[in-house]
Structure formats: C-alpha cells, structure tokens
Amino acid sequence: MIVVVLKAFELLFKFLRENRPEIIYFSKNYLLVNKPYDLLINSNNKNQYTIQTYLRRKVPEHINNKLYHDFYFVHRLDYATSGILCIPLNKNACKITFSLFQLRQIRKYYLAIVRGVISQELLFINLAIGENCIDTAAQKMCTNDRSYCVKAKDAMTVLLVLETGLYDSYPCTKVLVKPITGRRHQIRVHCSALGHTIVGDYTYSNKKDTKPHRMFLHSHRLKLPNVEEDIDVQTKDPFRGLKNWIRLESINELDDGAYNKIDEFVKY
C-alpha cells in the first residue's frame, strides 16, 4: 500500500515539474504563455490553479483590478490543449488584438496527432460548427450536417500532413493545422468529422480514448501583425521524441516550407 502511495506522489510531482506554464514572450504590450495541457485558463474559483493564478504570482504588476479575471484573455485554449496563449497587457493592445482576431489576420498553427492514416497531403475543411443539442452536459460541438446541430456558424480549417506512424501500435498521422475561423473545439470537431479523431480526445472519441496521458493537440505558433509590434512566436514541438510513437513516413518537415505550403493552399 505504501509503495502504491509513493508511486502516485512520484507521478504527481513529475507531472507538476514537467507541466508548468512558461512565459515565452514579454513586452510592454503583450505577454505570451506556453500553457500546459489539462490546465484551465481562468476560473471563478480564485483558489484553483489556472493560468490566471500563475500570472497573478509571476506578473502581479500587470493585474487589472477592473477585470473579473485580472487579465485580458482575448482568446481561449481548451483545458486539454497545450500551447501559446496571447494576453494583451493594456486596453489599447487588447482592442487591437480583438480586432485582428475578428478580421482573421492573426495566424495560429497547431500540431496534432490523429487516429488513422490521412491519405491526402493537404486538406481544406469547410464545415459549419454548432452546438450539439443532445450531448449538452459535455458542451460538445458538431458539424451542421448532423440533425442535432444548432446555432451553426461557418468554420474553416487547413490541414497539412507531416508524417505517418504508429502510436501504441495504432496507425496515426501527425499534422500541422491552421484554423482560419475560431469556433469552439473547431480543430477537434473537424478532425472528428473527417473520421480522424485526435489521439487522447476523450470527448470526441465518445469517452473511449482514455489510454494516452493527454490529448495530442498543441498550439505551436502564433503570428500577430501589429502596428505596435509584430509578433511571431513558436514553441518546441511537444510531440517530437514522443514515447510510443514510431514514425513510418515523413511527408513534410516542420519548417518554413510546411508553413508556406499551408498558407498558400487556402489564402484568407
């Protein structure tokens, strides 16, 4: 019994040590954080550990007492999604950033590993996304070709295959993803609609994909054109050297060529 408890604490400490938020860009106008997976951005519970509480400790001088959640959180990442989160540090930067998101001028690129082998190198997914009026408890979304889809809005995603391989002996594909619109769960829903659910996505695998230690979706790069300052930031690839991943075929390297190819495929 003691051995089991000690092992549980060891795994917990390992998770906390390896899965910390990290500030990767800091200026007078912006702060960019590399958010770990399985972490909320903010919460109404002030005692819950979130990106909000992390920032309260790291940059207390930038807390805005007029905001309920202390900081300008102008976009979201799902609890299970890791990667870059952009936080404006003043009202003017917030206004500019919100406008750039509305005009679809901010470029975001994600890395994902999905179930199955995607045969096409490049895909443009143009499927409107709305609320799933049946499975409301899980706050699931769905594409508008489903009869239970309500309040659908246009949603567009571009996907580039990087490599194929095996994860835990299951055929999978590693992809670079560029969402053009910003709907809730957009990448997860679009991949699921293709029949290639993201590895570890408990919600869109109908609660079946439980073995992986996380959902394999990561916000890898963000480009923010701005009159104040141009931002182009990316993180390390969290899936490089992934345990239990065996690469079988490399289609595209994760370099400028891949980004140019996905940008040129569908221009918005």
N, C-alpha and C positions, 0 to 999 in steps of 0.2 A: 504493500500500500504506500509506504514512504517513498519507494523508488518511483512509483507512478506519479505521485505528487511532485517530486523533484523534477521529473521529466517534463511535466506540464509547465512548471515555473521556468524551466530552461527554454522551452519553446516560446513561452510568452516573452521572456527577456530578449530572445533572439529576434522575435517579430518587432518589438519596440525599438531595438537597436538598428535594425535594417530598414524599418519602415517609417522613418521620421520625415516630416516636411523639411523642405530646403528652399531658402531664398536664392534664386538664381539670377535675378536682375533687380537692381535697386537704384532709383534716381529720384529727383525731386517730384516727378510726376507719376511714376509707376513703380509698382512692386510686383514681381512675378515669382510665384511659388511653384515648386515641383511637389504636387500633392500626392501623398501615398494612396494606395488602394485601400478600400474599406475604412474610409475616414470621411466624416461629414464636413462640409464647408462651414456651416454655422448651425446653431440650434437655439431654440427658445430656453433650453436648459443651460444656464450660464456655467454650471459645474461640469458639463460634458466636454470632453476633449475634442476639439474641432480645429479647423484652420483658423477660425476666429479667435479661439482662446490661445492658440500658438502665436498669432500675430500680436495679441494683447501683451504677451510676455516679451516677444522679440523686438517689437517696434511700438512701445507704448506712447511715444511722442506723436504717432500718426492716428491714434484713436480719435474718432469723431463722435463726440458725445451726443450730437444731434441725430445720429443714425442708430436705429434699434440694434443692429448687428455690428456697430462700431466702424465698419469699413464699407467702401463702395464695391460690393460684389456684383459686377455688371454681367457676368455670365456664370454658368454652372458646369460642374462635372459631377456625374453620378457618384454615389457613395463608393461603388465598386471600381470606378475608373480612376486611374492614376494620371499624373502629368501636369502640364502647365496651366496655371490659373493666373489670369491677369487682373490686377487690382489697382485702379487709379487712386492716387493719393490726395487729390483735391477736386473740387467741384468742376473746374474747367476741364481737367483731364477726363473726368467721368462723363461729362457732356459730349466731348469729342469721341470718346471710345464708344459710347452708346450709339452715337450717330453712325460711326464706322461699321458697327455690327448691323444696324438697320439697313445700311447701304450695301452690305455684303462685301465690304472692302477689306475686312480682316481675314487673313488666310490661316486656317488651322489644319494641321496634318496629324493624323493618328496612326499608330501601329496597332495591329490586331492579329491574333491567330484564330482562325475559324475552323470549324469542323468540315471535313471533306476536301476534295481537290477541285479548285476553281479552274476550269479549262481555258477561259478567256483571260488574256493578259490585262486588258483594260475593260472596265465596266462603268456605264453611266446608269445610275438607278434613279428613276424619276417616278416615285410613288408617293402620293399624298399620305400623310400620317395624322391619325386622330386618336381619340380616347377609346379604349376597349370598354364598352358599357356592360360587359358580362363580368370580367375579372377586375372589378374596381378596387378590391382590397389590396392588390399588388400594384395598383396605379399603372397597370400595363397600357401600352400604346399599341396601335396596329395600323396596317395599311388600309386604305379606303376600298380595297377590293373585298374586304370582309363585311358581311352584313351587319355585324355588331359594332362597326366603326362609326363614331360620331364626332362632329366638330373637326373634320379633317382639314388640314392645311397643306399646301404644296411643300414637298420635301425632295431635295436632290443631293445625291452623293456620288462621288467618283472614287473608284477603287482600282488600285494597281497591284498586281501580284508580284511579290518579291521572291518568294521561294515556296517550294512544297516540301513536305516532310512527314514525319511521324511524331505524334506526341502520345506517350504511353502506348505505343504500337498502333494508334488510331491515325488514319490519314488526315492531314490538316494542311492548311495553306496560310502562310504569313503574308499580310497585305499592308500596303500604305493606303490610307483612306483620307479623302478630303471632303468634308461636308460643306456643301455650298449654302444650304439653309441651316437653321439651328433649332430643330424641333426636339422636343423631349425624347430621349432614348433613340434618337434618329439612326445612328450607326447600328445599334443593336437590333432595331426593328428591321432596317433594310437588309442586314445580313441574314436575319432570320427568315425574311420573306424570300430571299434567294435560295433558302434551304441550307445555308451555311452559318449556323448559329455560332457566336463567339464562344471559344472554349472557356468554361467556367461560368457561363451566364446562367445562373440559377433560375432567373425569372423567365427568360425566353426559351429555355430548354424544358419548360413545364416542370421545373423543380427536379430535373433528372441529372443534370451535370454538376455533381457535388464533389467529385474526387479532386479536381485541381485546387491548389491553395489560394487561387484568386481568379478573377475574370481577366482574360488576356486582352485588355483594351487600354491604351495609353495615349494621352495627348502629348505628342512628341515635339512638335514645332509650332511656333506662332509668329506670324509676320503682321505687324501693325504699322501701316503707313500713317504718318502723323506730322502735322505742321510743327508740333513741339519737338518731337524726336522720333526717328524711325527705329522700330524695334524688330529684330529678327533673332529669336532665341530658340534653342532646342536643347533637349536633354540627351542623356545617354540612352541607348536602346536597352530597355529593361528585359527584353526577350533574347538578347544575344547571350549565348552560353547557357541558355535555359536548360535546367535539369530535365531529363526525359525527352528532350527534343532531338530528333535525328533529321538533319537536312538531307533531302534526296536530290533536289534540283534547284539551282539558283537561276531565277529568271531575270531579276533586276537587283543591282546593288543599291543600298540605301545611300545615295549620293545625289549630287546636283542633277545628274541625268534622270533619276527617278522623279524628282520634284518637277523638273521641266516637262517630263512626259505627262505627268498627271495634270499639270497646269494647262498644257497645250491641248489636251484631249477635249475638254469642255471649258470654254472661257466664260467666266462671269465676273 
